Amino acid sequence: MYILGGIIKTMAGEDIRNGCIHIADGKIAEIGKRDEVTVHPAAHERVLEIEDGIIMPGIIEAHCHMGITEEKKGTEGDDCNETVDPVTPWLRAIDAINTMDAAFDDAVRAGITAAMIGPGSSNVVGGQFALLKTRGRRVDDLIVKAPAAMKVAFGENPKVNYSGQGKSPSTRMAIAGMLRKELNRARQYAREKKTAQERGEEFQEDFTLECWLPVLNREIPLKAHVHRVDDIFTAIRIAKEFDLKMTLDHCSEGHLIAEELAEEGYPAIVGPDFASRNKIEVQNMAFKTAGILNRAGVMTAVTTDHPVSLIQALPLCVGMAVKAGLPMEEGYKAMTVYAADICGVKHRLGSLEPGKDADIAVFDGNPMEVFTKTLYTVINGEIVYESEDRKELLSSENMIK
């Protein structure tokens, strides 16, 4: 397939006006100015002519609960939180994600081609996130990276859930203490396993602790649910104690400590700012946060936290952040290359470069503007969404021919 014309926002350098993308075997084969790429379509190979549109990497949602908290199904479709045990690192989101959730189709129609999906924040340790493509029936076929992160939560949510059950944690001290206890247990397990392997001794693996090894080995990050300043700093304190990678998810008061966060070096996933300030700890939530963090030097992505706000609103959430001070080009990066980097998949997604997955979104204008339409969504080199306007245009052109 070839995509011709428009403005190609590669997210890997300069924009290309009136460019050409050649897609083969689900990957980007060539990309450049139109006169730099030889167009030789094979029989039945699609050639998409885009006159004035924007062609960009597929949008990435860096934190959501799509398919694990299903729309329209109430309690029966809610598998987001195992609220009987505050420490459940062995749970895997992929075992509860229903790809038939209507939100997947909404994502595709919005040009969102990948999403980081996982457990909620009722537990101190909720389980493992996965980075998935957004079109397909079988979740195993959609996996880009699993596990992709380990969910941990600070603040109100674990407190409210477990104090109501009359057990820990009922304070922030207990949340931090329980997480440290679990990490110490996991670190001791890792040492014992390594010693046994070095000595050639038999070792009995523990399923409830094996899941921590990618975290301790810095292969995947802690995905820390943090809103308030004190919770953000507690998460950083623990990550530094155990030398762990971490993302600061929500980071609602991050703008109050932007310089300190830049010095610490942990990326932030900001939002859902379209939601109401319905909890004490989100009273300072604002669209300005992403821009302030970005300008301070914090790598920043934006989230809808679907279904807290709807997945298809992600480009509009970024647009509101731009309106509140995030530079426009940084807005594009926040939902593409920065999101891919934060989620650990930048080698495959987030920018349009030869060898990367052919996940592409084509819009008739800036996707951060409310009236902009998605013309095409391409995942793994296949057109998975085509607007009715484009279908009608192609039909009329064929009639003229």
Legacy VTK file of the C-alpha trace (Angstrom):
# vtk DataFile Version 3.0
C-alpha trace
ASCII
DATASET POLYDATA
POINTS 401 float
0.000 0.000 0.000
1.048 3.582 -0.681
-0.079 6.755 1.056
0.586 9.866 -1.021
0.362 13.627 -0.412
-0.761 15.546 2.623
1.493 16.563 5.481
3.350 13.590 6.955
4.194 14.167 10.601
6.866 11.519 11.071
7.587 12.384 14.742
11.186 11.516 13.832
12.331 14.815 12.355
10.918 17.313 9.899
7.378 17.096 8.553
7.175 15.948 4.937
4.833 17.885 2.663
3.452 16.041 -0.346
5.228 12.886 0.752
4.939 9.163 0.189
4.799 6.189 2.523
5.283 2.690 1.134
3.920 -0.101 3.323
4.879 -3.746 2.860
4.328 -6.809 5.068
2.773 -4.709 7.818
5.821 -2.445 8.137
6.878 0.924 6.787
9.174 0.083 3.879
9.967 3.593 2.615
9.075 7.141 3.519
10.099 10.421 1.938
9.122 13.182 -0.433
6.912 12.075 -3.272
9.676 12.346 -5.862
12.061 10.327 -3.659
9.968 7.150 -3.424
9.228 5.090 -6.517
5.546 4.197 -6.661
4.981 0.798 -8.268
1.735 -0.580 -6.842
1.117 -4.272 -7.402
-2.230 -5.530 -8.648
-5.041 -4.731 -6.193
-2.642 -2.751 -3.973
-4.300 0.327 -2.455
-2.963 3.797 -3.165
-4.398 6.429 -0.842
-4.257 9.953 -2.265
-4.401 12.508 0.548
-4.564 16.114 -0.628
-4.676 18.339 2.429
-4.828 15.908 5.324
-2.422 15.107 8.120
-0.737 11.692 8.068
0.797 10.706 11.391
1.707 7.733 13.559
-1.239 5.942 15.097
-2.215 7.567 18.376
-1.256 5.707 21.566
-3.263 5.722 24.808
-0.679 5.319 27.574
-3.032 4.353 30.430
-6.588 3.023 30.310
-8.940 0.213 31.299
-10.589 -0.410 27.930
-12.097 -3.875 27.684
-11.336 -4.670 31.327
-14.003 -2.211 32.470
-16.492 -2.675 29.665
-19.046 -0.128 28.613
-22.764 -0.995 28.757
-22.324 -4.056 30.973
-22.186 -2.758 34.563
-20.865 -5.102 37.238
-20.846 -8.071 34.877
-18.329 -6.352 32.605
-16.141 -4.875 35.336
-12.978 -6.916 35.927
-10.731 -3.983 36.778
-10.079 -4.418 40.511
-9.670 -7.590 42.601
-10.778 -5.884 45.797
-10.289 -8.716 48.295
-6.490 -8.686 48.528
-4.463 -5.445 48.455
-1.369 -7.081 46.921
-1.993 -9.028 43.681
1.039 -8.651 41.376
0.390 -11.976 39.647
-2.850 -10.826 38.000
-2.607 -10.256 34.236
-4.796 -7.774 32.399
-4.787 -9.927 29.264
-6.899 -12.514 31.112
-9.743 -10.007 31.547
-9.661 -7.758 28.470
-12.699 -8.239 26.238
-11.768 -7.034 22.769
-15.467 -6.968 21.885
-15.924 -3.938 24.134
-17.334 -1.112 21.998
-14.486 1.134 23.141
-12.054 -0.704 20.853
-14.069 0.347 17.809
-14.308 3.907 19.142
-10.530 3.946 19.532
-9.949 2.808 15.960
-12.374 5.434 14.619
-10.394 8.087 16.499
-7.071 7.017 14.971
-5.928 5.309 18.178
-3.992 2.218 17.164
-2.515 1.035 20.468
-3.384 1.245 24.146
-1.769 0.407 27.471
-4.464 -1.510 29.362
-4.444 -2.863 32.886
-5.939 -3.168 36.365
-7.337 -0.269 38.354
-6.067 1.440 41.477
-8.025 -0.140 44.337
-5.065 -2.322 45.326
-1.599 -1.373 46.515
-0.371 -3.708 43.763
-2.997 -4.360 41.114
-1.233 -6.550 38.559
0.293 -6.438 35.097
-0.553 -4.027 32.269
-0.278 -4.940 28.578
0.283 -2.812 25.476
-2.171 -3.906 22.771
-3.173 -2.971 19.252
-6.805 -1.839 19.089
-8.255 -4.011 16.318
-8.792 -7.764 16.479
-10.819 -10.462 18.179
-8.216 -12.494 20.055
-6.278 -10.567 22.681
-3.207 -12.782 22.214
-2.915 -11.534 18.629
-3.007 -7.874 19.693
-0.128 -7.952 22.175
2.802 -5.656 21.481
4.237 -6.060 24.979
2.993 -8.119 27.944
3.718 -7.646 30.695
4.396 -4.008 29.967
4.187 -2.548 33.494
3.270 -3.431 37.079
0.421 -1.354 38.517
0.850 0.111 41.989
-1.376 2.706 43.644
-0.937 5.362 46.310
-3.422 7.614 48.057
-7.183 7.540 48.358
-8.221 4.498 46.356
-6.508 1.701 48.345
-7.317 3.544 51.599
-11.033 3.833 50.843
-11.387 0.268 49.596
-9.622 -1.520 52.444
-10.463 0.717 55.403
-14.079 0.001 54.475
-13.317 -3.697 54.880
-11.691 -3.115 58.261
-8.187 -4.096 57.155
-4.969 -2.569 55.893
-4.193 -0.337 54.212
-6.188 2.417 55.862
-3.362 4.977 55.814
-0.727 6.177 53.372
1.896 4.767 55.726
0.414 1.297 55.311
0.285 1.593 51.510
3.990 2.437 51.362
4.859 -0.167 53.995
2.962 -2.956 52.231
4.607 -2.139 48.925
8.074 -2.132 50.515
7.332 -5.456 52.215
6.285 -7.016 48.909
9.298 -5.614 47.045
11.653 -6.877 49.746
10.041 -10.305 49.513
10.430 -10.263 45.735
14.051 -9.098 45.911
14.920 -11.885 48.347
13.249 -14.392 46.030
15.280 -13.075 43.090
18.511 -13.461 45.065
17.678 -17.012 46.103
16.794 -17.961 42.530
20.010 -16.467 41.170
22.113 -18.262 43.823
20.452 -21.590 43.060
21.038 -21.147 39.329
24.692 -20.221 39.839
25.190 -23.336 41.968
23.285 -25.546 39.570
20.764 -26.363 42.286
17.080 -27.103 41.810
14.831 -24.138 42.545
11.087 -24.180 43.151
9.588 -21.194 41.348
6.857 -19.176 43.083
4.212 -17.938 40.664
3.294 -15.032 42.944
6.868 -13.718 42.891
8.108 -14.584 39.393
5.973 -11.695 38.121
8.270 -9.249 39.943
11.456 -10.263 38.123
10.887 -8.054 35.038
10.339 -5.118 37.418
13.435 -5.812 39.511
15.473 -6.313 36.329
14.270 -2.922 35.025
12.676 -4.539 31.983
9.287 -2.981 32.787
8.338 -0.072 35.090
6.148 0.336 38.083
3.032 2.094 36.831
2.290 4.319 39.802
-1.187 5.771 40.347
-0.333 9.102 41.996
-2.280 12.348 42.231
-1.045 14.379 45.212
2.433 15.816 45.677
3.103 13.680 48.760
2.079 10.490 46.946
4.269 11.373 43.980
7.293 11.802 46.229
6.539 8.590 48.142
6.412 6.669 44.861
9.757 8.178 43.830
11.272 7.393 47.238
10.345 3.717 46.927
11.412 3.451 43.275
14.830 4.856 44.211
15.152 2.552 47.227
14.738 -0.483 44.973
16.353 1.000 41.819
13.211 0.596 39.706
11.908 2.196 36.539
8.580 3.966 37.042
5.952 6.073 35.306
3.938 8.683 37.224
0.353 8.092 36.109
-2.194 10.927 36.533
0.388 13.144 38.287
-2.400 15.647 38.970
-0.289 17.944 41.131
2.838 17.484 39.048
2.742 21.108 37.913
3.375 22.163 41.529
6.712 20.290 41.612
7.699 20.305 37.940
11.359 21.234 38.452
11.852 18.509 41.072
10.242 15.909 38.806
12.479 16.932 35.920
15.517 16.363 38.130
14.254 12.917 39.169
13.776 11.833 35.547
10.573 9.796 35.757
8.064 10.293 32.901
4.472 11.397 33.523
1.152 10.324 32.032
-1.242 13.182 32.782
-5.026 12.997 33.057
-7.925 12.340 32.902
-8.454 16.096 32.922
-11.826 15.800 31.156
-13.166 14.127 34.313
-14.606 15.993 37.301
-12.646 16.792 40.453
-14.701 14.245 42.367
-12.038 13.321 44.933
-10.079 15.419 47.394
-6.744 14.348 45.905
-7.621 15.646 42.415
-8.677 19.132 43.537
-5.681 20.656 41.716
-6.167 18.672 38.496
-5.904 20.954 35.441
-5.137 20.869 31.721
-2.114 23.119 32.341
-0.217 20.278 34.066
1.013 18.603 30.877
2.458 21.834 29.490
4.185 22.841 32.720
5.775 19.402 33.081
6.794 19.340 29.423
8.435 22.760 29.569
10.313 21.722 32.717
11.798 18.770 30.829
9.561 15.902 31.966
8.630 13.462 29.188
4.848 13.712 29.229
1.975 11.790 27.667
-1.770 12.357 28.084
-4.412 9.833 29.135
-8.190 9.548 29.107
-8.069 6.831 31.790
-10.968 5.271 29.860
-13.749 4.792 30.911
-13.226 7.686 33.350
-13.308 9.785 30.190
-13.920 8.229 26.804
-11.057 6.777 24.783
-12.052 8.619 21.601
-11.556 11.932 23.419
-7.782 11.413 23.724
-6.811 13.805 20.869
-9.189 16.397 22.318
-7.627 16.004 25.774
-4.271 16.747 24.161
-5.861 19.718 22.391
-7.080 21.110 25.713
-3.569 20.693 27.110
-2.229 22.627 24.104
-4.812 25.342 24.727
-3.533 25.512 28.325
0.125 25.879 27.350
1.544 22.627 25.935
3.344 23.507 22.656
1.474 22.194 19.615
4.290 20.003 18.335
4.768 18.598 21.835
1.055 17.788 21.812
1.545 15.587 18.752
4.496 13.913 20.470
2.549 13.403 23.701
0.128 11.049 21.944
2.673 9.342 19.672
6.430 9.117 20.192
6.468 10.117 23.883
3.657 7.686 24.682
5.521 4.912 22.835
8.731 5.677 24.720
6.998 5.776 28.108
5.242 2.464 27.364
8.478 0.779 26.283
7.537 0.209 22.621
9.305 3.025 20.770
11.262 0.459 18.740
7.974 -0.441 17.003
5.504 2.403 17.464
5.179 6.150 17.860
6.942 7.446 14.752
6.863 6.844 11.003
10.223 5.312 10.106
11.314 2.394 7.918
11.093 -0.905 9.773
8.469 0.212 12.277
4.911 -1.108 12.414
2.685 0.477 9.782
0.255 1.940 12.330
-0.931 5.188 10.780
-3.745 7.672 11.330
-4.910 10.016 8.568
-7.015 13.074 9.431
-8.558 15.872 7.381
-6.995 18.375 9.795
-5.449 18.676 13.216
-6.813 15.756 15.308
-6.736 17.950 18.415
-9.590 20.052 16.987
-13.125 18.908 17.650
-14.461 18.982 14.061
-11.530 17.080 12.550
-12.471 13.750 10.980
-10.474 10.542 10.843
-10.109 9.561 7.180
-8.202 6.306 7.628
-6.815 4.214 10.439
-4.139 1.706 9.463
-2.886 -1.051 11.800
-0.131 -3.454 10.762
-0.435 -2.148 7.222
-4.160 -2.921 6.942
-6.887 -0.303 6.636
-9.117 -0.975 9.648
-11.216 2.181 9.369
-12.191 4.283 6.352
-14.522 7.243 6.670
-17.788 7.209 4.767
-16.734 10.441 3.017
-13.702 8.693 1.541
-15.730 5.661 0.495
-18.198 7.912 -1.329
-15.369 9.828 -2.991
-13.713 6.637 -4.232
-17.046 5.334 -5.474
-17.727 8.520 -7.477
-14.194 8.519 -8.942
-14.646 4.933 -10.085
-17.979 5.862 -11.719
-16.280 8.727 -13.612
-13.547 6.372 -14.823
LINES 1 402
401 0 1 2 3 4 5 6 7 8 9 10 11 12 13 14 15 16 17 18 19 20 21 22 23 24 25 26 27 28 29 30 31 32 33 34 35 36 37 38 39 40 41 42 43 44 45 46 47 48 49 50 51 52 53 54 55 56 57 58 59 60 61 62 63 64 65 66 67 68 69 70 71 72 73 74 75 76 77 78 79 80 81 82 83 84 85 86 87 88 89 90 91 92 93 94 95 96 97 98 99 100 101 102 103 104 105 106 107 108 109 110 111 112 113 114 115 116 117 118 119 120 121 122 123 124 125 126 127 128 129 130 131 132 133 134 135 136 137 138 139 140 141 142 143 144 145 146 147 148 149 150 151 152 153 154 155 156 157 158 159 160 161 162 163 164 165 166 167 168 169 170 171 172 173 174 175 176 177 178 179 180 181 182 183 184 185 186 187 188 189 190 191 192 193 194 195 196 197 198 199 200 201 202 203 204 205 206 207 208 209 210 211 212 213 214 215 216 217 218 219 220 221 222 223 224 225 226 227 228 229 230 231 232 233 234 235 236 237 238 239 240 241 242 243 244 245 246 247 248 249 250 251 252 253 254 255 256 257 258 259 260 261 262 263 264 265 266 267 268 269 270 271 272 273 274 275 276 277 278 279 280 281 282 283 284 285 286 287 288 289 290 291 292 293 294 295 296 297 298 299 300 301 302 303 304 305 306 307 308 309 310 311 312 313 314 315 316 317 318 319 320 321 322 323 324 325 326 327 328 329 330 331 332 333 334 335 336 337 338 339 340 341 342 343 344 345 346 347 348 349 350 351 352 353 354 355 356 357 358 359 360 361 362 363 364 365 366 367 368 369 370 371 372 373 374 375 376 377 378 379 380 381 382 383 384 385 386 387 388 389 390 391 392 393 394 395 396 397 398 399 400
